[in-house]
Amino acid sequence: MTMRYVIVGGGIAGTAAAEAIRKRDREGSITILSDEPYPLWSKIRLPELFSGSVDADGLVIRKAHWYERRDIDLLINVEVTSIDPEAKVARTARGGEVPYDRLLMATGGIAYVPPIPGADKQN
């Protein structure tokens, strides 16, 4: 039986996990569910975008062909709203269900913004 891997989160952790899984399992299906509108992209390079030294495409770290060459299904703009571990499905905001045998949650974190006086003010 072909193993179905589902990774929730298309950031660096989810993408690296998909790559590692593919190296170990050439036959399994790998699906990344990402609520981002683009494949893996660099948030660190945002200042370069704002300054005009790169365009939006310059932020993308892994382009669509990278996933295709590795037989990894990347589903962007897909928000996972619930996981049913008994049925082994991830449910999406659009009513879809993605079945899995193995699930990895790689949703990242939220940056901590310290309480700095005036941080809530306009520049």
MDTraj code that builds the backbone (N, CA, C; nanometers):
import mdtraj as md
import numpy as np

residues = "MET THR MET ARG TYR VAL ILE VAL GLY GLY GLY ILE ALA GLY THR ALA ALA ALA GLU ALA ILE ARG LYS ARG ASP ARG GLU GLY SER ILE THR ILE LEU SER ASP GLU PRO TYR PRO LEU TRP SER LYS ILE ARG LEU PRO GLU LEU PHE SER GLY SER VAL ASP ALA ASP GLY LEU VAL ILE ARG LYS ALA HIS TRP TYR GLU ARG ARG ASP ILE ASP LEU LEU ILE ASN VAL GLU VAL THR SER ILE ASP PRO GLU ALA LYS VAL ALA ARG THR ALA ARG GLY GLY GLU VAL PRO TYR ASP ARG LEU LEU MET ALA THR GLY GLY ILE ALA TYR VAL PRO PRO ILE PRO GLY ALA ASP LYS GLN ASN".split()
xyz = np.array([
    [0.0838, -0.1185, 0.0000],
    [0.0000, 0.0000, 0.0000],
    [0.0883, 0.1250, 0.0000],
    [0.0507, 0.2224, -0.0799],
    [0.1242, 0.3478, -0.0866],
    [0.0879, 0.4345, 0.0332],
    [0.1893, 0.4819, 0.1040],
    [0.1681, 0.5683, 0.2200],
    [0.1270, 0.7069, 0.1726],
    [0.0261, 0.7656, 0.2414],
    [-0.0188, 0.9016, 0.2113],
    [0.0279, 0.9937, 0.3237],
    [0.1203, 1.0819, 0.2906],
    [0.1724, 1.1792, 0.3863],
    [0.1052, 1.3136, 0.3602],
    [0.0573, 1.3768, 0.4664],
    [0.0018, 1.5116, 0.4551],
    [0.0764, 1.6002, 0.5530],
    [0.1218, 1.7138, 0.5032],
    [0.1934, 1.8114, 0.5848],
    [0.1113, 1.9393, 0.5854],
    [0.0746, 1.9839, 0.7042],
    [0.0010, 2.1096, 0.7177],
    [0.1033, 2.2180, 0.7461],
    [0.1221, 2.3060, 0.6490],
    [0.2198, 2.4132, 0.6603],
    [0.3218, 2.4041, 0.5491],
    [0.3316, 2.5102, 0.4703],
    [0.4219, 2.5102, 0.3561],
    [0.5465, 2.5932, 0.3764],
    [0.5793, 2.6227, 0.5023],
    [0.6997, 2.6995, 0.5317],
    [0.8239, 2.6127, 0.5243],
    [0.9310, 2.6613, 0.5830],
    [1.0591, 2.5912, 0.5747],
    [1.0530, 2.4535, 0.6405],
    [0.9855, 2.4413, 0.7550],
    [0.9779, 2.3117, 0.8230],
    [0.8981, 2.2110, 0.7414],
    [0.7825, 2.2518, 0.6918],
    [0.6996, 2.1617, 0.6127],
    [0.7664, 2.1204, 0.4830],
    [0.8307, 2.2151, 0.4171],
    [0.8980, 2.1862, 0.2906],
    [1.0186, 2.0953, 0.3121],
    [1.0966, 2.1222, 0.4164],
    [1.2119, 2.0368, 0.4476],
    [1.1658, 1.8963, 0.4852],
    [1.0553, 1.8868, 0.5577],
    [1.0016, 1.7556, 0.5943],
    [0.9594, 1.6782, 0.4699],
    [0.8930, 1.7459, 0.3769],
    [0.8513, 1.6804, 0.2526],
    [0.9724, 1.6287, 0.1755],
    [1.0765, 1.7093, 0.1709],
    [1.1985, 1.6686, 0.1014],
    [1.2611, 1.5462, 0.1687],
    [1.2659, 1.5462, 0.3013],
    [1.3235, 1.4328, 0.3750],
    [1.2392, 1.3066, 0.3572],
    [1.1080, 1.3222, 0.3596],
    [1.0194, 1.2068, 0.3389],
    [1.0419, 1.1481, 0.1998],
    [1.0508, 1.2351, 0.1000],
    [1.0688, 1.1869, -0.0370],
    [1.1996, 1.1094, -0.0514],
    [1.3036, 1.1507, 0.0180],
    [1.4309, 1.0786, 0.0112],
    [1.4184, 0.9380, 0.0692],
    [1.3334, 0.9215, 0.1699],
    [1.3162, 0.7917, 0.2350],
    [1.2094, 0.7058, 0.1677],
    [1.1110, 0.7702, 0.1084],
    [0.9985, 0.6978, 0.0487],
    [0.9721, 0.7542, -0.0910],
    [1.0189, 0.6843, -0.1917],
    [1.0056, 0.7305, -0.3308],
    [0.8648, 0.7088, -0.3862],
    [0.7871, 0.6203, -0.3249],
    [0.6560, 0.5825, -0.3792],
    [0.5385, 0.6524, -0.3117],
    [0.5543, 0.6926, -0.1868],
    [0.4428, 0.7511, -0.1127],
    [0.3940, 0.8815, -0.1737],
    [0.2676, 0.9134, -0.1483],
    [0.2159, 1.0428, -0.1935],
    [0.2397, 1.1447, -0.0823],
    [0.2870, 1.2611, -0.1210],
    [0.3153, 1.3686, -0.0255],
    [0.2349, 1.4902, -0.0680],
    [0.1550, 1.5413, 0.0251],
    [0.0750, 1.6603, -0.0007],
    [0.1053, 1.7638, 0.1059],
    [0.1392, 1.8845, 0.0619],
    [0.1579, 1.9972, 0.1532],
    [0.0357, 2.0867, 0.1400],
    [-0.0278, 2.1166, 0.2526],
    [-0.1415, 2.2080, 0.2565],
    [-0.0934, 2.3389, 0.3171],
    [-0.0980, 2.4457, 0.2390],
    [-0.0466, 2.5746, 0.2847],
    [-0.1528, 2.6823, 0.2686],
    [-0.1700, 2.7636, 0.3720],
    [-0.2651, 2.8745, 0.3600],
    [-0.2004, 2.9972, 0.2956],
    [-0.0744, 2.9860, 0.2595],
    [-0.0039, 3.0955, 0.1920],
    [-0.0451, 3.1005, 0.0445],
    [-0.0363, 3.2178, -0.0179],
    [-0.0712, 3.2285, -0.1598],
    [0.0424, 3.1885, -0.2546],
    [0.1609, 3.1592, -0.2004],
    [0.2785, 3.1268, -0.2818],
    [0.3474, 3.0038, -0.2249],
    [0.4303, 2.9374, -0.3082],
    [0.5170, 2.8330, -0.2524],
    [0.6123, 2.8953, -0.1497],
    [0.6955, 2.8145, -0.0896],
    [0.7894, 2.8612, 0.0129],
    [0.8571, 2.9904, -0.0295],
    [0.8448, 3.0926, 0.0547],
    [0.9044, 3.2227, 0.0233],
    [0.9740, 3.2774, 0.1464],
    [1.0638, 3.3736, 0.1238],
    [1.1483, 3.4281, 0.2297],
    [1.0909, 3.5569, 0.2873],
    [1.0453, 3.5486, 0.4093],
    [0.9977, 3.6687, 0.4787],
    [1.1151, 3.7598, 0.5159],
    [1.2314, 3.7004, 0.5311],
    [1.3509, 3.7768, 0.5673],
    [1.3882, 3.8765, 0.4572],
    [1.3529, 3.8448, 0.3335],
    [1.3885, 3.9325, 0.2208],
    [1.2841, 4.0410, 0.1926],
    [1.1822, 4.0524, 0.2774],
    [1.0800, 4.1552, 0.2547],
    [1.1375, 4.2965, 0.2427],
    [1.2361, 4.3349, 0.3248],
    [1.2928, 4.4693, 0.3063],
    [1.3485, 4.4919, 0.1655],
    [1.4038, 4.3867, 0.1036],
    [1.4546, 4.3992, -0.0334],
    [1.3408, 4.4242, -0.1320],
    [1.2269, 4.3614, -0.1071],
    [1.1102, 4.3852, -0.1920],
    [1.0635, 4.5298, -0.1772],
    [1.0555, 4.5760, -0.0523],
    [1.0086, 4.7121, -0.0267],
    [1.1025, 4.8171, -0.0854],
    [1.2319, 4.7864, -0.0882],
    [1.3288, 4.8823, -0.1428],
    [1.3378, 4.8752, -0.2954],
    [1.2754, 4.7734, -0.3539],
    [1.2766, 4.7596, -0.4989],
    [1.3941, 4.6820, -0.5542],
    [1.4785, 4.6244, -0.4678],
    [1.5947, 4.5509, -0.5187],
    [1.5596, 4.4099, -0.5670],
    [1.4436, 4.3564, -0.5276],
    [1.3918, 4.2306, -0.5826],
    [1.2423, 4.2481, -0.6071],
    [1.1897, 4.1672, -0.6986],
    [1.0447, 4.1671, -0.7171],
    [0.9857, 4.0531, -0.6345],
    [0.8539, 4.0399, -0.6356],
    [0.7883, 3.9375, -0.5536],
    [0.8382, 3.7978, -0.5882],
    [0.8660, 3.7721, -0.7149],
    [0.9158, 3.6411, -0.7556],
    [1.0524, 3.6118, -0.6935],
    [1.1284, 3.7168, -0.6645],
    [1.2592, 3.7006, -0.6022],
    [1.2525, 3.6526, -0.4582],
    [1.1352, 3.6593, -0.3975],
    [1.1181, 3.6110, -0.2605],
    [1.0941, 3.4605, -0.2545],
    [1.0506, 3.4024, -0.3662],
    [1.0143, 3.2606, -0.3676],
    [1.1406, 3.1749, -0.3625],
    [1.1468, 3.0876, -0.2626],
    [1.2624, 2.9999, -0.2419],
    [1.2474, 2.8705, -0.3227],
    [1.1282, 2.8135, -0.3226],
    [1.0999, 2.6902, -0.3964],
    [0.9883, 2.7188, -0.4965],
    [1.0225, 2.7152, -0.6222],
    [0.9234, 2.7403, -0.7272],
    [0.8452, 2.6118, -0.7556],
    [0.7356, 2.6238, -0.8294],
    [0.6455, 2.5108, -0.8544],
    [0.7183, 2.3896, -0.9118],
    [0.8141, 2.4113, -1.0013],
    [0.8838, 2.2975, -1.0635],
    [0.9634, 2.2163, -0.9619],
    [1.0073, 2.2777, -0.8526],
    [1.0804, 2.2045, -0.7491],
    [0.9912, 2.0951, -0.6902],
    [0.8668, 2.1299, -0.6607],
    [0.7719, 2.0331, -0.6048],
    [0.7371, 1.9265, -0.7092],
    [0.7150, 1.9701, -0.8321],
    [0.6795, 1.8766, -0.9396],
    [0.7887, 1.7723, -0.9612],
    [0.9146, 1.8151, -0.9630],
    [1.0260, 1.7212, -0.9849],
    [1.0352, 1.6167, -0.8743],
    [0.9882, 1.6493, -0.7580],
    [0.9948, 1.5571, -0.6446],
    [0.8625, 1.4851, -0.6196],
    [0.7674, 1.5056, -0.7081],
    [0.6348, 1.4442, -0.6961],
    [0.5705, 1.4775, -0.5608],
    [0.5763, 1.6055, -0.5267],
    [0.5138, 1.6574, -0.4049],
    [0.3993, 1.7479, -0.4481],
    [0.2796, 1.7192, -0.3981],
    [0.1635, 1.8022, -0.4298],
    [0.1581, 1.9188, -0.3329],
    [0.1710, 2.0391, -0.3845],
    [0.1616, 2.1602, -0.3035],
    [0.0274, 2.2249, -0.3310],
    [-0.0549, 2.2349, -0.2282],
    [-0.1851, 2.2999, -0.2405],
    [-0.1785, 2.4310, -0.1638],
    [-0.1773, 2.5428, -0.2383],
    [-0.1686, 2.6745, -0.1747],
    [-0.3084, 2.7336, -0.1576],
    [-0.3175, 2.8346, -0.0721],
    [-0.4456, 2.8980, -0.0388],
    [-0.5449, 2.7978, 0.0186],
    [-0.4944, 2.7014, 0.0938],
    [-0.5794, 2.5999, 0.1556],
    [-0.5639, 2.6110, 0.3067],
    [-0.6710, 2.6516, 0.3725],
    [-0.6697, 2.6641, 0.5183],
    [-0.7265, 2.5368, 0.5795],
    [-0.6478, 2.4710, 0.6624],
    [-0.6947, 2.3525, 0.7341],
    [-0.7654, 2.4005, 0.8602],
    [-0.8900, 2.3591, 0.8763],
    [-0.9699, 2.4045, 0.9905],
    [-0.9828, 2.2996, 1.0994],
    [-0.9664, 2.1722, 1.0636],
    [-0.9735, 2.0682, 1.1659],
    [-0.9049, 1.9413, 1.1165],
    [-0.8670, 1.8615, 1.2137],
    [-0.8059, 1.7313, 1.1888],
    [-0.8917, 1.6280, 1.2592],
    [-0.9258, 1.5216, 1.1904],
    [-0.9997, 1.4107, 1.2506],
    [-0.9051, 1.2912, 1.2551],
    [-0.8398, 1.2692, 1.3711],
    [-0.7408, 1.1613, 1.3788],
    [-0.8019, 1.0214, 1.3670],
    [-0.9286, 1.0060, 1.4040],
    [-0.9913, 0.8741, 1.3909],
    [-1.0201, 0.8412, 1.2448],
    [-1.0723, 0.9390, 1.1708],
    [-1.1007, 0.9185, 1.0282],
    [-0.9759, 0.9395, 0.9426],
    [-0.8712, 0.9964, 1.0035],
    [-0.7460, 1.0287, 0.9351],
    [-0.7703, 1.1186, 0.8138],
    [-0.8354, 1.2329, 0.8405],
    [-0.8571, 1.3338, 0.7372],
    [-0.8287, 1.4723, 0.7940],
    [-0.7771, 1.5580, 0.7059],
    [-0.7631, 1.7005, 0.7366],
    [-0.8768, 1.7703, 0.6637],
    [-0.9525, 1.8529, 0.7358],
    [-1.0650, 1.9245, 0.6750],
    [-1.0247, 2.0687, 0.6467],
    [-1.0725, 2.1189, 0.5338],
    [-1.0347, 2.2531, 0.4914],
    [-1.1515, 2.3502, 0.5037],
    [-1.1189, 2.4790, 0.4983],
    [-1.2198, 2.5843, 0.5103],
    [-1.3204, 2.5790, 0.3957],
    [-1.2819, 2.5243, 0.2834],
    [-1.3725, 2.5158, 0.1678],
    [-1.4546, 2.3874, 0.1673],
    [-1.4469, 2.3114, 0.2760],
    [-1.5268, 2.1901, 0.2867],
    [-1.4605, 2.0649, 0.2336],
    [-1.3360, 2.0747, 0.1925],
    [-1.2661, 1.9576, 0.1415],
    [-1.2115, 1.8703, 0.2532],
    [-1.1838, 1.7465, 0.2194],
    [-1.1208, 1.6529, 0.3118],
    [-1.0000, 1.5916, 0.2424],
    [-0.8877, 1.5905, 0.3128],
    [-0.7650, 1.5334, 0.2585],
    [-0.7268, 1.4151, 0.3470],
    [-0.7382, 1.2924, 0.2950],
    [-0.7050, 1.1749, 0.3755],
    [-0.5540, 1.1581, 0.3904],
    [-0.5149, 1.0961, 0.5005],
    [-0.3726, 1.0731, 0.5249],
    [-0.3518, 0.9435, 0.6013],
    [-0.2306, 0.8907, 0.5892],
    [-0.1844, 0.7820, 0.6748],
    [-0.0926, 0.8380, 0.7825],
    [-0.0118, 0.9377, 0.7429],
    [0.0792, 1.0063, 0.8352],
    [0.0574, 1.1563, 0.8200],
    [0.0480, 1.2250, 0.9325],
    [0.0225, 1.3692, 0.9323],
    [0.1330, 1.4407, 1.0079],
    [0.1799, 1.5509, 0.9515],
    [0.2774, 1.6358, 1.0192],
    [0.2212, 1.7769, 1.0255],
    [0.2162, 1.8326, 1.1450],
    [0.1735, 1.9713, 1.1638],
    [0.2990, 2.0576, 1.1671],
    [0.3137, 2.1433, 1.0678],
    [0.4304, 2.2317, 1.0573],
    [0.3807, 2.3735, 1.0304],
    [0.2955, 2.4205, 1.1202],
    [0.2255, 2.5473, 1.0976],
    [0.3037, 2.6702, 1.1415],
    [0.4212, 2.6513, 1.1977],
    [0.5030, 2.7668, 1.2354],
    [0.4547, 2.8322, 1.3632],
    [0.5009, 2.9520, 1.3839],
    [0.4668, 3.0240, 1.5058],
    [0.4256, 3.1662, 1.4749],
    [0.4024, 3.2384, 1.5789],
    [0.3663, 3.3795, 1.5682],
    [0.4764, 3.4595, 1.6353],
    [0.5248, 3.5595, 1.5659],
    [0.6329, 3.6415, 1.6212],
    [0.5854, 3.7154, 1.7458],
    [0.6693, 3.7161, 1.8466],
    [0.6401, 3.7893, 1.9689],
    [0.6803, 3.9350, 1.9494],
    [0.5878, 4.0237, 1.9736],
    [0.6163, 4.1669, 1.9673],
    [0.6169, 4.2174, 2.1110],
    [0.7336, 4.2567, 2.1603],
    [0.7410, 4.3018, 2.2992],
    [0.6620, 4.4310, 2.3178],
    [0.6179, 4.4552, 2.4398],
    [0.5398, 4.5761, 2.4669],
    [0.6291, 4.7007, 2.4664],
    [0.6443, 4.7613, 2.3512],
    [0.7277, 4.8803, 2.3364],
    [0.6356, 5.0014, 2.3299],
    [0.6554, 5.0982, 2.4170],
    [0.5696, 5.2166, 2.4132],
    [0.5737, 5.2829, 2.2751],
    [0.4570, 5.3094, 2.2201],
    [0.4464, 5.3756, 2.0912],
    [0.4464, 5.2818, 1.9721],
    [0.4646, 5.1513, 1.9944],
    [0.4694, 5.0560, 1.8834],
    [0.3374, 5.0515, 1.8070],
    [0.2299, 5.0896, 1.8723],
    [0.0995, 5.0866, 1.8070],
    [0.0697, 5.2131, 1.7267],
    [0.1606, 5.3086, 1.7278],
    [0.1409, 5.4365, 1.6584],
    [0.1821, 5.4261, 1.5117],
    [0.1285, 5.5161, 1.4309],
    [0.1681, 5.5260, 1.2907],
    [0.3100, 5.5810, 1.2822],
    [0.3813, 5.5474, 1.1776],
    [0.5178, 5.5994, 1.1583],
    [0.5136, 5.7455, 1.1228],
])
top = md.Topology()
chain = top.add_chain()
for i, resn in enumerate(residues, 1):
    res = top.add_residue(resn, chain, resSeq=i)
    for name in ("N", "CA", "C"):
        top.add_atom(name, md.element.get_by_symbol(name[0]), res)
traj = md.Trajectory(xyz[None], top)
